[in-house]
Each structure stands twice: as C-alpha cells, then as structure tokens.
Amino acid sequence: MNTRLSYTRFLGFAAGLAAVLAAGSSGARAQAPGRGAPPAPTPACGPNVAMKNVAKDSRCFELRTYSVREGSGNIDVLHARFREHTNALFRKHGMTIVGFWQPVTKPDQLIYILAYKDGAARDAAWAAFQADPEWVKVRAAMAVNVQVDNVFMSATDYGPVK
C-alpha cells in the first residue's frame, strides 16, 4: 500500500473518530471556555507508554473539539483565526498539525488533531503558545467563546501513523 493511500485512510479514520467523540465521550476532558490550556498536566502519552497494543515509538496525539457557545461568537471567526494566525503559532511552538475537520452535522464545531513528541513536549508547547504576545493579541481581537474538549491518544503498534 502506498503512503498516500495509508494517509488517506488515516484521515478517514480520524474523521470518523472525531465524529464519534464529538457526539460525546466520557474520555474527553473539558477545559475553560475559550482558553485552550488544560487545567491539569497531560496524561502519559506518546513513546514508551506502558499500555498493550501501543507503539513504542508513538507520538502523543491530541484530538481537540471546539464547540462555539450559543450567542458567543461565530464559527467563521474561529476558522479565520486558525487560518490566519493560530496555525502559524502552533508551528512556531513545535506543534505538528495533523488535520482539521468541520463536522457536517454540527456546523458550530471545529475538530482538529495535533501531535507532539510526548506529553511533556505538549505541555511545554502549550505553555509557550499561551504566553506568546501575538496569541494574546489575536485571541482578544478575534474572541470566540468555545467549549474545548480534548482526548489524548497514543498510536497503536499496528497502525500506519505513529
């Protein structure tokens, strides 16, 4: 199987996983409205996690779901913020963007996946991102009140993405 086909299958899987998790998941962790930083350290994820079926060389993956709160903003502003500012800031702070999805049945949601070397790298990247003066300015200028839910994942030892 070629790499492009494997990646396409992964994206299909990720979109399906995102849809299931967007419908509601007890494994999701809610965060403060519109803030992005978690209230607690990231659970162990990434390489060398002591779990069955997990790749020893996995990165730490974070699936994030943003739901725009009713009457608090516009999903188009959120999309513009990511398109015009946030993605560049994520890259600046060492976050790997896996992809973004717009749920077709939930137009006020945005789902995306980021990857990091491990949980500690994730926490350091988010701390630097939150403190970045450009992010502070953009967040205030393009404010959207969102409910943020996230799920931390490690890749399986048999999947194509690590």
N, C-alpha and C positions, 0 to 999 in steps of 0.2 A: 504494500500500500504506500502511495507516495505521501510526502509530508503535507502537501496542500490538502489532500483528502482527509488525512488524520486531523489536521487543524480544523477543517470544515466540520467534521463530525464532532470534535470537541466543542466548537461554538454552538452546534445544535444541542448537544447535551447541556452545556452551560445555560442556554436559553431556557431549556425545559426545567432545569434545576431552579433557575431564577423564578420561573413562573410558579413552581410548586412552593418555593419559600415565600414568595410574595403573597400567596394565598394564606399564609400563616404557618409559623413554625415555632415550636417550643424551644428549638435550639438557637433562635435568634436572640440577640442582645440589643435591647433598646437603648438609645442614647439621648442625651439632652437635645431638645429641639434646635435644629439648625447649627449645631456646634461642630460636629464631626469628630471630636476627640472622645475616646472612650473613657468612662468613669473608672475603669479598673485595668490592670495590665492585661495584655493579650495572653490567652491561654497558650500552652505549648503547641506549636505548630511548625511545620517545616521539616528540616532534616533531622534524622535520628530521634523521631518521636517514638516512644515505646508503645506502639499500637500494632495489632495484627493488620496485615494487608496494606500497610502504608509504606511507600517508597522511602528508602533511607536517604535518598538524595532529593526529596521533595522540597520545593519552596513552600513558604507559608502563603496560602491564598485567603483573601478576604472578599466575601460576597457582601455588597452593601446595597440596601434598598432604601431609597428616599421617597417618602410619601408627602406630597405637599399638603399642608393642613388647610382645610376649607377656610376661605376668606383671608388667607395669609400671604398670598402671592400667586405666582403664575409659573407653571411648569416650563413655559418658553423662556422665562428669565433664568431658571435653573439650567436649562440646556445651553443657553447663551453663556452663562457664567463658566460652565465646564469647557465649552468650545473655545471661548476667547481668553480664558485665564487659568482655570483650575488645572487643566491637563498639563500645561507648561510647568506649573508649580509642582505638580506631582512628580514630573520627570526631574525637575531641579533638585528635589529632595530624595531622589533614589527610588521612587515607587515605580513599579512596572505595571503599565495599564494592559490588562488582558482584553477587556472589551466593555462596551456599554450596550444596554438594551432598553427599549421602550416597550413595556407590556401593552399588547394591543387591546386588552380588555380593561386596563387600568391607566387611563391617559394622564393621571396625576402622579404617576410613579416613574422613577428612574432607577435602573438596576445596573450595577457595574461590578467588575472583579478586578482587584489589584493583587499583585504578587510581590513578595519580599523574600530576602534570604532566609529569615527566620522571624520568630516573634519579637525578639529584641530589636532587630532592624526595623520592624514595623513600628514599634513604639517610638524609636528614635526619629524615624521619618515623619511620623505624625506630629511629634513634639516640635520639630523644626518647621514643618508646614504651618502649624497653628501659630507659631511665633513670627512667621515671615511678615514683614510690614506690608508687602504687596497683597498678601492674602487678607490681612486685617482690613485694608482699604477696599478691596474688591468685595469682601463679604458684606461690608457696610453699604457699599454703593449698589449692590445687586442682591439685597436681602430677600430671602425666601424662607419662611418658617416651615421646616420639614421635620417629620419623624424619621429618625435614622435607625435602621435595624441592620445588624451585621452578623455574619456567620464565618467562623474561621475554619479552614479546611487544609488538610494535607492530601497530596496526591496518592492514589493507590499504587501499588507496586506493579500493576498490570496495565495501567492507562497510558496513553500516549503523551500526556503533558505532565511534566514534573516541575 
